[in-house]
Amino acid sequence: MKRIFLLALGLFLAVSGYTQRTADIGIWGGGSNYMGDLENQTFTTFGLPTLGAYFRYNLHYRTSIRAMFLTGRIAGRGTVQGHEFISQPESETSYEGFSKLFQDFTVQAEINYLRYMTGNNKASFTSYLTAGIGVMHFPYEYDPVFMNMINPRTNKGDAVKKGSVITPTIPFGMGFKFNVGSRMGIGLEYQMRKLFSDKLDNLDDPYAHFNLDNIEVTYRDMYHNNDWAGYLGLHITYKIYMGSKPCPAYDVKN
């Protein structure tokens, strides 16, 4: 029992010593996209610029924790998804669309498929997955004229509404990264955000209404019929040391 305890303690100290060694700071650049209440929206076009930065703390060759901030514009336009209330031709229910600035902050775990460490020739590339929690901020503006056109019994009222939204998100994604020197790395990454809000496209549950019995009918809750955001981009990272420099013998051995 004593030997098992000493072995576990030794492994813990070895891993703890490693976790204090390195981190990566990075910049991120790419494009954004959206999916929500508009038809024919797909995550295949990322035209609007998105920029960001992040800090990645390396726990091990296969695991890291990342704090990430993104900002830019996100937009969409098209026809509101069909519903029984729509009586006008599709050309008359076409939504002029939205375009707005957003701020996106997340904390994610990053899991490498292969062993990876910036600057290590024996662990120089890998694909990876990310997932975590986050929050997103963006403006919201409700257009009562358009809403009444597609849904005459809307429960949103006839007044213009403007404001800002701060919503929790579930971020997740995947990517590929590789070394380009002793301290630099480059990666290609695709990430998505599940929002807990339906207001990103300024169409908040557009077919919610009061029925003939004056009972409110809704089609959205916290988990369903909310908007999504997507990002595709490149990142460049630079390794920094969080304490003493890594031991070359450790890198060679592992």
Secondary structure, 3 states (H helix, E strand, C coil): CHHHHHHHHHHHHHHHHHHCCEEEEEEEEEEEEEECCECCCCCCCCCEEEEEEEEEEECCCCEEEEEEEEEEEEEEEEEECCCCCCCCCHHHCEEEEEEEEEEEEEEEEEEECCCCCCCCCCCCEEEEEEEEEEEEEEEEEECHHHHHHHCCCECCCCCCEEEEEEEEEEEEEEEEEEECCCCEEEEEEEEEEEECCCCCCCCCCCCCEECCCCCEECCCCCCCCCCEEEEEEEEEEEEEECCCCCCHHHHHHC
